[in-house]
Amino acid sequence: MILDNFQRVSYRYGAAGLLAVLLTACSSAEEAPASGSASNTVTILGVVVGEQQAKLEAALAPFEQETGIDILYEGTDAFTTLLPVRVDSGQSPDIAMFPQPGLMKTLARAGELVPLSEVIDRQALQAAYAQSWLDLATVDDTLYGVWYRAAAKSLVWYVPEQFEQRGYSLPDNWEDLLALSDQIVAEGGTPWCLGMESGNATGWPGTDWVEDIMLRTAGPDYYDQWVNHAVPFNAEPVQTAFNYFGDIVRTPNYVWGEEVGALSIPWGDSPQGLFAQPPNCFMHHQGNFITNFFPQEIALGEDIDFFVLPEIDPQYGTPLLVAGDIFAMLNDTPEARALMQYLATPTPHEIWAKAGGFLSAHRQVDPAVYPDPLSRKLARLLSNAEVVRFDGSDSMPGAVGTGTFWSGMMDYVAGSSAEEVTDTIERNWPQPESITVESE
């Protein structure tokens, strides 16, 4: 049984191209392994539901119209539980839309995924995605996934008008960031808004801070070791990252509401202080999805903008912390192959991007399809970033990533030391579970 260790092309194919792929693949279809779907259909399991599911289905509609293949999409908020059960019972979907690469890697190592080298030309993928994104979709030197929806997390939001009026300059490094914060305090303002309350997920905004800082103080390679527990959670570089976060959240007058505000303000409400008159705060660290919580009258790219959290150690620069959804194939059928090839083209990315609320790391997506200048700026950031790393807490075992790490951030803001918090997380890191696959 597969044990779930995680909680949580350079060309466009027209109708003729897709059908040619299908006809070629169908010549050996009788020898293909049995799939979890009926003939001329593709089944997908993913986490996209509700209004967003409608946008996803609209992006997939041209494929259905051009090929005559029916896509049967199932959205669920229990993806990380349901997919392993389906795999273990022999009812795998043809394609899974993973909300993070951790479970994808587990299934790849268990032999449950189809390598993309057998499906899509590598040069086409290299033309479509920066190498850093391909690396995130690679397991043990084998590429398995096609990235679709993406999110940038290493962002600091600010109101340009307020910065212009006060003569504030965007910081080039961490020292500049603290100097700007000190300047704001000296002028009677509060530099930062921060809210970590999120119901059962309370504490997660603090993990993004620590992960972003880890990338800038310990570097991407060490970050990878930390996420995979190749180094202890309480190692000195991890505690250093916590204490850099403390430079923000523990400095008097730096955060609106001080520690009590950070612990109690709902994360979606926390950026509202940027838009108060006068402002309650001038900066807010959060991913691009926070735009959904801005006042409706705010013009993205005009009334609000962002800069990337600046470098701390120059040798590491400004790596980009990201999140996103990645498609991978479990059943090797001609229909599933054709759909994976379609997903690697700009078309399905552009359709959803035009509808709004969507960003892609695909380099061939036309920037003009994005509905506002801020989305276009974010898309360029995602597609051009030289070093990207996936959200660490989303890639750790659930007991940590959605458990002790979240609660540990709350304890740290409340006054516990970095050593105390990281020692507790390390003591409670779950023992690795073996991964086996039941024979048929």
N, C-alpha and C positions, 0 to 999 in steps of 0.2 A: 504494500500500500504506500502511496505517496503521502508523506506527512507534510502538512502545510506549516512551514516555519515562519510565515509572515502573516501579519494582520493588516491588514489594511487592503523619375528615371529620365533620366535626362531627356526623355521623349514622351509624347502623349500617345496612348493607344486609342485609335479610332475604332469603329465597329469592325472594320476589316482586320485590323491588327489583333484585336481580342479574339475574333472568331478563328483567325489563323492559329493562334496559340491553342485554342480549344481543339481544333481539328487535329493538330499535331499531337497533342497530349492524348486525345481520345483514341489514337491509333493503337495505343497499348493499354487502354482503359481496363480491358478484361483482366490484365495482370495487376492492376492497381490494388492496394490494400482496401479492405472494406472501410467505409467512412461512416460517420455518425449522422449523415444526412441522406435524403433521398436523391435520386438521379436528377440532374439539372437544377440543383439547389445548393446553396452554401449556408451553413449555420454559423452564427457568430454569437459568442457570449461576451458581454462587456458590462461596464459600470454606468454607462450613460443612460439616463432615464428622463422621463418627463419632456419638458420643452426642448432640452438638449438632444434627446433621442430623435425628435422630429427633424432637427437640423442635420443630425448624422444620417438619417434615412434619406433626406433630400440630397445629401452629398453622394450617396450610393446609388441613387435612382438612375443616373445616366448609364452606369454599368449594366443594370438590369434591362434597360431599354435597348441597349446596343447588342447585348448578348443573348437575351431571352432567359438568362439565369435568374432564378428567384433567390433573394437574400432573406433568410429568416433570422432576424436579430432578436436576441433576448437580453434585456437590461436587468441588472440586479444590484442591490446594495450589499449582497452577501457573496460577492465574486470570489474572494480569497478562500471562502469556505466551500462554495458550490463547485468551483472548477475542479479541485482535486477529487471531490466525490464523483463527479462525472467521469474523470479520467480513470479512476479506480474501478468504476463499474462498466467500463467499456463504452461509455456514451459521450465521448469527447465531442465538443463542437469542432467544426472544421477549422475555425479560426477563433482565437481569443484576443480580446482587446484589453491588455493588461494595464492597470492603473499605475504600475511601477515595475521596474525590471527584476525585482527580487524573486518573485514567484516564477517568472519566465525562466530565470536562470536555474531554479530548482528543477523545473520540468525538462529543461534542455539537458541537464546533466543526468536526468533519469531516462533519457532517450525518447521523450514524448513529443518533441518538436521536430519539424522538418527544416533542415538548414536552407537558408535563402540562396546559397550558392547553386542549389539545384532548381531554383525557381526564377531568380532575377539576376541579370547580368551585373556583375560587381561594379563595372565601370559606370553603369547607369546609376547605381546607388551612390557612388562616389561623386558623381556630378550633381546629385540631388541633395546630399547631406554633407556637412562638414565632418571631418574624420572623428572629431570628438563625439558626435552623435552616433556614428557607426560603432565606435568603441563601446558606448553604453548599451548597444544592441547585440554585443558580441559576448559569447560564452566560450571560454577555453579555445580562443582563436577561431571560433566558428560564428558567423553572423546568422542571427535568427529573426530579428525583428525589423519592422518598418515603423518609424515614429509618425504619429499623427498629431493629436492635439498636444500643445506644449505650453509651459508656464515658466516665466522668469521670476526668481525669488530674490535676487541680490539687488533689490531696488530701494532707494530712499526717495520718498515723495515730498514735494515742496510746492508752494504757490509762487510762481515766478514774479508776480506783481509785488508780493511781500518782500522778496529778496531784492528786487530792483529798488523799491522805495527805501530800504534800509542799507543798501550798498553791500549786501552779503555776496560773497563769491563762493562758487561751488568748490568743495575741497578736493585736493589732489591726492591726499593720503590721510591716514588715521590722525596724525598730529594736527593737520588742518581741520579735520572734523571736530576734534575736541576744542581747538582754538575757536572755531565758529560757535560751538556750543557755549563756551565761556563768554564770548562776546554777546550772545543773545541774553545770557543770564545777567551780565553786567548792565545791559540796557533795560532790564526789568522784565524780560520775556522768559518763556520756557522753551527749551530747544526741541524736546521730543514728546510725542504722544505714543503710548504703548498700552495695549490691552491684551491680556492673556487668558481671559475667561472665555471658555468655549464649551460649556456643558460637560459631557463625558470626555471631551478632548481638551479640556483646560490645560494650558501650559505649552501647547505646541508652538505658538509664535516665538517663544523663547528658544526652542530648539533650532529654529531657522537662524536666529542670531548666532548661536554657538557654531552651527555648521558653516555659515558664511565666514565667520572669524577663523575657524580651523583651516579653511582653504587658504586664507591669507597669512596665517602665522606658521602652520606646520606643512602646508603644501598639499597638492592633490594626491600624491603617492601615499603620504602618511594618512590622509583622510580616508583613502581606500582601505588601508590596513585597519583603521579605527572602526569603520563601518562593518567590516568583516570579522571584527574581533581578533585580528592578528596581533594587535597590541591591546593591552588592558584599557578598559573604559576610564580608569582612574590614572592613566599615564600622565606625566607632567605636562606634555603639550596640550592635553585635553583640559587640564585644570587652568593652564594659561589662557585658553580660549574663553573659559568661563569668566576669568577675571577681567579680560578685555571687555566682555559684555557688562561686567560690573562697573567699568569706567563710565558706562552710560546709565545703567539702571540704578546704581548705588550712589552716584554723585548728587549731593543736595541740589535741588532746584532744576535738575536736568529733565525730569519726567513729569508731565502733567499729573497731578494727584500723588506724586512720589510713589513709593513702593505699594501703598494701599491701592492707588489708582491702577497701577500696572497689574496687580493681582485680581482686581474686581471688575474692571471695565471690559465689556464684551469686545472681542477682537474686531468684529464688524463695525462697532460704534467708534472704535478708537481713532480713526482718522478724521472724525468730524471736527476736532479742534483746529485742524488746518484752515477750515473755512469760517470759523467764528470771527466776529468783528468786535474788538480786536482779536487776533488769533490766540487760541489757547496754547498752541505749539507751532513750530515751524518745520519740523521734519518727522517723517514716519517711515519705518522700515517694514516693508511688506511686499508680497508678490503681486503680479499684475492683476490677479483676480480681485484685489481690493477695490478696483474701479467700480465693481458692481454695488459697492456700499457708499459711493460718493453721492452727494445730492444730485438729483436729476438735472438741475439747471447748469451743472458744471460742464464746461466745454473741455473735453479731453485734449491735451496738447496746448491749450491756451490758458485756461484757468488753473490747470494742474499739470505738473511735469515730474520727471524723476531723473536722478543720476544713479549710477551704479555705486554700491558701497565701495569706497576707495581702498587702495592697497594699504597693507600694513607692513609687510616685509617685501621690499622691491623685487626680490628674486621670484616671488610668486604672482606678482601683478594682481589682476582682478578676475579670478575664475568666476564662472557663472553657476550659481546654485539653481537647479531647475526641477520641475516636476512635469509629468505628462503621461500620455497614453501611447502604448506601443502594440501593434498588431503582430501576431506570430501564428504560424500554421501548425495544427495538430494532425489533421488528416490530409494525406497527399492525394488529392483528386484534381482532375483537370479544371473543374469549376473553382476550387479553392486557389489553385495556382493563378488562374486568370484574375481573380479578385485581388490577390496579393500584388500582382503586377499593376493593376489599376490603382491600388492604394499608394504605390510608389510614384505615380504621376502627379503633377500639380493639380489636376482637375478636382478631386474630392476635397483637397485642402482649400482651394479657391472658392468653392461653392459655400462651404461653412464660413470661411473668413468673410465673404461678402455679406453673409447673414448677421455677422457680429458676434462678439463674445467668444472668439476663437483666434488662436495664434498657432502658427506652424513654424517648424525649424527647416522646412523644405526650402532650399535656396532658389528653386525655380518658380516659386509662387510669385505672381505679379503683385508688387506692392500696392498697385492701384486698386486692388479688390478690397483692401481694408477700408472700413468706413470712416476712419478719422486719423489724423496725423500721429497721435500717440500710439495707436495700434501698429502703424507702419514703422515707427521708431522701434517698438518692442520686437516686431518681426525681424527687423534687420539685426537687432542685438542677438536674438536667438539663433539666427541662421549663420551669423558671422563669428560667433564666440569661438575662440581658439581652444579654451579649456572649459568644459562643462562637467559638473558632477550632479548626480541625482540626490534629492533630499535624503539625508542620512537616516533620519528616524523612520522614514517610510521603507527603508531597505533593511533595517535591523529586525530581529525577532520581535514579534508583537509584544511580548512581555516587557521589552525594553522600549522599542520605538513608540508604542502607543500606551506604555505603562510607566515604568520607573523614570524614563527620560522626561516625559511630560511632567510627572509629579515632582521630579527633581528640580526642574526649572522653577516651579512654584516655591519649593523649599529654598532655593538659592536666592530668589528675589526677596523672600521673607526674612532672610538673614543667615541661613546656613552657609558654611564655607564651601568653596569649590572642592576641597578635599573631602569633606563630609558627604557632599552630594554624589560625587563621582565614586567614592568608596562604596556607597550604598548601591549604586547602579551596578558596579562591578560584582559585588557579592551576590546580586540577584540575577545576573546574566544566566539565562537558561543553558543547561548542558546541551551540546549539539545532538540532534536527533538523527538517527540513521535514515537513509532514504532508500527504500527498496521498491521494486515494482512486481506486483503479482503476476505470475505467469498465466498465460491464457489456457 
